[in-house]
Every structure is written in structure tokens, then in C-alpha cells.
Amino acid sequence: MPTTAGPKATAGQDTSVEHNLGLVHACAHRFKGRGIEYDDLYQAGCMGLVKASAAFDAGRGVMFSTYAVPVILGEIRRLFRDGGTVKVSRSLKELGLAAGRTRELLGSELGREATVGEVAQRMGRSPEDIAQALAATAPPLSLTEGEEEGSGQIDLPEEGPEERLSDLLSLQQLLAALEERDRKLIFLRYYRGKTQTEVARCLGMTQVQVSRREKRILQAMREQMVG
């Protein structure tokens, strides 16, 4: 059954969007230096991710990441065909800003980050509308690592499209295989843009512990990616 049907499907769609923003970054990086700002590449990719999540049918027996990458790339390529401008209406921008404020308010009430579905319910809108609005107004995040917050950078090797796609899917599998706490650490750092101090508060750790654990996780993932 498609993931857009019923309450359970809505929760699954939430997860698909929120846990796969790394795919958008990796796809957008392939098009850097071709005349379009990275912010626009990222926004177009987010639109593709939302569309993929809405149309994904888990019954087909394929991983969501496998299905989503071509859709994300398609939206980014459409950006080039349209002249390099992401067409975001004023109403969508306003909805995105309102959704962001609602998410922060809900987060304070719940003591955790609110899901797209919870934001949609509070605002009386569909999860699809909220996800698209948040994607349209989301700033791009950089993947950083190091013992000092914000230092260092993960550089993806320059490979052909097929190799890069393979790396993307391998990365998603590595993330899925992490222990829950490690996966949450990486998610908060790289997909939510939290500082190590903020992550430490969320996970009940010190900033130094987060820094060391993050470094070990990234090193292990790099070694597995290289093989």
C-alpha cells in the first residue's frame, strides 16, 4: 500500500523525509559549480524528496533511498531547465515560516522535536503541505566533523554518477545499521544542524563525549565506505 494512505502511512512519510535529508545534500553536491547557488540546488532537491515520499510504495520491495534518488536528481535537473530559479510562491514561504515557528513551539511543549505530522495536525494542514513548505524554506546544512565544533569537513570523492549513487545508497545503509543513539547523534548533527553542545543536551552527554563519539562513528563509516 502507498505510504500516503492512513495514519500509519503519514508517520512513515514523516520518517522518510526527516531521515533522508542527507540524500538531498549528496545529490546537490553533484551539481555544485555549474552556475546555480547551492541553496537553490538544496531546495530543489528537498522538493524532490517530498515528492518521492508522497509517491513511494513500500509494497514494491525497494528501499526508499533507491526510489528517492532519481526523483531528487530529477527536480535538480528541472531547476537547470527552468533557468536556475526555484519557484517558491509567497504563500508557500509564509506557510514554511509559520510551520517552523509551530515546530519550535511544539518542541518546547513535547520536550523533543515535533514531527511533520504533529505540526500539520496543530496547523490544520496536510503533512504533504507542511513537508513541502518546510523543504522550500529550509537552509542547506554542511556536513562537518572534528573535535572543535564546526571544524573540518567530509569531502566526497570525485566519482562518476553511478559510483556516487552507489556511495549514497551505501551511506544510507550504514546509517540504518548504527545503534539508535549513534544514529540520533549523526541525525541531530548533520541533518538538523545542531551543535555538539546542543546534541549533548539532547542525549545526556557532555560536549567532549559527543565530539569523541562523533569522530569514532564517522571514522568507522568512512572505513566501511572505502571497504
C-alpha positions, 0 to 999 in steps of 0.5 A: 500500500502507498505510504500516503494512505492512513495514519500509519502511512503519514508517520512513515512519510514523516520518517522518510523525509526527516531521515533522508535529508542527507540524500538531498545534500549528496545529490546537490553536491553533484551539481555544485559549480555549474552556475546555480547557488547551492541553496537553490540546488538544496531546495530543489532537491528537498522538493524532490524528496517530498515528492518521492515520499508522497509517491513511494510504495513500500509494497514494491520491495525497494528501499526508499533511498533507491526510489528517492534518488532519481526523483531528487536528481530529477527536480535538480535537473528541472531547476537547470531547465527552468533557468536556475530559479526555484519557484517558491510562491509567497504563500508557500514561504509564509506557510514554511515560516509559520510551520517552523515557528509551530515546530519550535513551539511544539518542541518546547511543549513535547520536550523533543522535536515535533514531527511533520505530522504533529505540526500539520495536525496543530496547523490544520494542514496536510503533512504533504503541505507542511513537508513541502513548505518546510523543504522550500524554506529550509537552509542547506546544512554542511556536513562537518566533523572534528573535535572543535565544533564546526571544524573540518569537513567530509569531502566526497570523492570525485566519482562518476554518477553511478559510483556516487549513487552507489556511495549514497545508497551505501551511506544510507545503509550504514546509517540504518545499521548504527545503534539508535543513539549513534544514529540520533547523534549523526541525525541531530548533527548533520541533518538538523544542524545542531551543535555538539553542545546542543546534541549533548543536551539532547542525549545526556552527554557532555560536549567532549563525549559527543565530539569523541563519539562523533569522530569514532562513528564517522571514522568507522563509516568512512572505513566501511565506505572505502571497504 
